[in-house]
Amino acid sequence: MAFVQNFPFISILLSLFAGPISSVLDKKWAKRLNLFVIVAIGIMSTAVLVFVLGSGQAYVYTMGHFAAPWGNEIRIGILEAAMALFFCAVMFLCVIGGVLERELEIEETKHNLYYIMVNLLLCSLLALIYTNDLFTAYVFVEINTISACGLIMIRQTGRTIEAATRYMIMSLLGSGLLLLGICFLYSLTGHLLMSNIKEQVALIQAAGAYQVPLLTAICLMSVGLAIKSALYPFHTWLPDAYGYSTLSSAAILSSLVSKGYIFLLVKIFYRVIGFDIIKESKVINVLFVFGIAGMIMGSVSAIRESDIQRMIAYSSVAQIGYIYMGFGLGTTAGIIASIYHILSHAATKSLLFIASSGITDASGKSKDFFDLTGSGYRNRLAGAAFTVGSLSMVGIPMFSGFISKLLFAQASLENRHKILIALFALAVSTILNAVYFLKTVIRIYTPEKREVVVDKGFQDVAIWEQSSKSIAMICLIALNFFLGLCSEPVVELIERGLEMFA
């Protein structure tokens, strides 16, 4: 075995042990350790991606001295390595982009706790990406939930505590349904290893036996993960959680946490049940309906908001709807479009949250829509970054969101029963996106009267005054343009990874 093949397991252990180590460090060294861990895992993920691209096949890494089912194992292919690298890159930018806000909004004695949560969150995301064992996935789903809850309530205001409580209640409901689905599958197959479950499910399907319990297990796991990833109408916790958390928490939660659950659902579709069986079930029709509803209702709710961060949060509900709509098409092209949208949404939504923080800094910390008038001139980089993110969300060519919507439109052509509904929903959602995002862009570039600027204490913010936030915005802008202009190699990577994934 080549040494590079150990890197995924080392990555999980490194992020896991970085948490307790951070607890005994002061906040400066805890932050440095956290950034070092993210960068180190990103480098190792790059090496693993190069290795699997060169070998052209996935490999299984067995942990301990005993092979599965007595031991545990992880499985690494192109899609897993690429997703781990992307998650590390986005998390790094989210962490450095929110440095100033963490200093102001988190109590001095709780900075260590914050970095413990970030490290554990990264560990759980990596485990969800790499694991080949269904129960291990459930364990790290719970670690992910607890870490995310800690990131929400670290700010210790009434709003964040309420948001964390809502998040925990909904997440526990989703986790319970997921666990019930796993128990059903275990009772049917006698296995927890994903590859072994798939073999037994294929035999059960061929024999025509236990169809109702199998469908029940699929439904329970799908609905459980849909709840945890805030699919409409299970999104009620999301606006407060994203809108009132500290900047880094909001960016990480919106761009990464829900994507880990969605990636696990893709693994269940392909590596646990089998995509052909999933297509035959009625579950994808349900996901399609709720995905369409999320695309429309999330955007309608965003239009009604006057708080910019809550508006961006409701936009996430619509974007999660896009992903589930792609699943609901029941085609490989739909899955590819959904995975691409995971990348596009993660890059764009983290950019929007960081940029919105920049324009509110120039507006006396006010998040109110009308107080943002002219803020694009007071903080030019943040204004440009918010414009790039908005144009991407609307689906303007050259930006990542355009490629996502193009892929969804192309995927819908392969399903003649759902083509009209999918294309109509894409059109309506795009128009609604344009209403609230372009309205905000126009607002931040509408000149404000000088006397109003003075009366409200608005100020100009130069790029060098918030260097870490500026670096994060510039990198995320570049990432957005890369996904929008160089999409072909990314789509090919996803296609190759999905073939290897299955």
Sequence and secondary structure as in RCSB ss.txt:
>XXXX:A:sequence
MAFVQNFPFISILLSLFAGPISSVLDKKWAKRLNLFVIVAIGIMSTAVLVFVLGSGQAYVYTMGHFAAPWGNEIR
IGILEAAMALFFCAVMFLCVIGGVLERELEIEETKHNLYYIMVNLLLCSLLALIYTNDLFTAYVFVEINTISACG
LIMIRQTGRTIEAATRYMIMSLLGSGLLLLGICFLYSLTGHLLMSNIKEQVALIQAAGAYQVPLLTAICLMSVGL
AIKSALYPFHTWLPDAYGYSTLSSAAILSSLVSKGYIFLLVKIFYRVIGFDIIKESKVINVLFVFGIAGMIMGSV
SAIRESDIQRMIAYSSVAQIGYIYMGFGLGTTAGIIASIYHILSHAATKSLLFIASSGITDASGKSKDFFDLTGS
GYRNRLAGAAFTVGSLSMVGIPMFSGFISKLLFAQASLENRHKILIALFALAVSTILNAVYFLKTVIRIYTPEKR
EVVVDKGFQDVAIWEQSSKSIAMICLIALNFFLGLCSEPVVELIERGLEMFA
>XXXX:A:secstr
  GGGGHHHHHHHHHHHHHHHHTTS HHHHHHHHHHHHHHHHHHHHHHHHHHHHH S EEEEESSS TTTSEEEE
E HHHHHHHHHHHHHHHHHHHHTHHHHHHHS GGGHHHHHHHHHHHHHHHHHHHHB BHHHHHHHHHHHHHHHHH
HHHTT  HHHHHHHHHHHHHHHHHHHHHHHHHHHHHHHHS  BHHHHHHHHHHHHHHT SHHHHHHHHHHHHHHH
HHHTT TTS TTHHHHHHHS HHHHHHIIIIIHHHHHHHHHHIIIIII HHHHHHSSHHHHHHHHHHHHHHHHHH
HHHT  BHHHHHHHHHHHHHHHHHHHHHTTSHHHHHHHHHHHHHHHHHHHHHHHHHHHHHHTTTT  BGGGGTTH
HHHSHHHHHHHHHHHHHHHT TTSHHHHHHHHHHHHHTT TTTHHHHHHHHHHHHHHHHHHHHHHHHHHTS   H
HHHHHTT     GGGGHHHHHHHHHHHHHHHHHHHSHHHHHHHHHHHHHHH 
